[in-house]
Amino acid sequence: MKQQFDVLVIGGGPGGYVAAIRAAQLGRTVALVDKERPGGVCLNWGCIPTKAMLRSAEVLETVRGAEEFGVLTEGVRLDYSAVLKRKDGIVGRLTEGIAHLLKANGVTVVKGHARFTDPHTVTVHETGPSPLGGDGPLYAAPPVPQPARETLSADDIIIATGSQPVMPPVPGSDLPGVLTSDGAFLLPEVPARAVVVGGSAVGAEWASLLRTFGAEVTLVEMMPTLLPAEDTEIGRALTRSFTKRGIKVLTRHTVTAIEREEEGDGGLRALVADADGEPAESLPADIVLFGVGRRPNTAGLDLEKAGVHTDDRGYLPVTDRLRTNVPHISAIGDVTGGIQLAHVASHQGLVAASVVSGHDERIDYRAVPAATFTHPEVASVGLTEAQARETGHEITAARFPFAALGRAHAYGATDGMVKVVADRSSGAVLGAHIIGPGASDLIAEAALAVTHGVTLTGLVDTIHAHPTLGEATMEAAMGALGLPLHTAPVRRRR
């Protein structure tokens, strides 16, 4: 029996389930096909579980330093199994919540692997076992080679199948103990020694997490700074902070091979080369964790039967209305090859659902905030200082250190700063970059400013509550106007 719907969504991640709910709210009949619990990689194997574990790490670090706050503790230790149990409980509650929302909005949820048979029809097959085995993720699992369980047809189809971590072709990458972020969640205990490859958000977060939990961590990044997509000053500041915490940071380095140790405890060795390709170090490790990129989950969809084109990397190019080359088939989220962030996928889902429901909406990527939940946190929106100059702006930029902020001292976290970049002539805020306490929450004000063309004067004229961390954004804006209040004025050379 073929079931007919107005809209079919393939993939139940932060893009897919949001698109399904919104399309249903707009009066369409909607089906959603997904391989496992709703929420996709973000909720099951990414954003939420890592943040739950990072919160455990933050609590552990706070308790270890409790004496500074006048609180005496004894016998503080980590119970890693309890950390994992708490993480699993949070994920379970949230996935159940999303399942309830889908049902409440009238979305028909079909579990399995979708494969196109023509531009309007998919068959749904049983999903095979996880490539990682056992309780590993199913989102990259192949379909079972058996006849389809169901056939679904729709006027409009939205592909939201996401992406998966890449394991680069490094010799020895198939050895036990070499893993991606997916495999890291399956570790039964904290490794004593970890080499993390890749200094972007995924690698930096795992390095921060493992170090707090007691591992000896080396973080290897091929670019000159950590978090290469962020403002250079922020990347350098994070390197200093990591180094102070005991994380060994090797920028301008790459891992060229991984070997099994012949002596000792039978662990691993990661061979590292410098920017010139010359051998630099041999790093002992119990695990080597790669966080260096992702690839789209398009295999097994049979896109050719729908006439959908991919680029040379397998991603689905889309218009600003999220249309693929087949007008009634849209794509959202990581599978489009754009900005691979959960909140971007969700916003794309809202736009795509509106478009297929007859509304004229378009996606705008000029003010996409990003957050990295290391300790300290990092967040940004808009242009970096270098990007602003490269695009022809005459700019003004200023920084306000958390060390000059009363709430940061009371909070016990004074490392870091807020940096604001603005157009010199108009005063329009072009970007903001934060490293320090609460950065992921503080960036919302800056995102609003960049989105709506708020000026430095607008930020300064907005009364901020005191004492709060948010005052740092206002103070940075004052500095960019040449009127710093709680930092010394910059002396200009005559």
Summary of the structure (lengths in Angstrom):
residues: 494
radius of gyration: 24.0
end to end distance: 82.4
largest distance: 82.4
contacts: 1732
relative contact order: 0.11
helix: 32%
strand: 26%
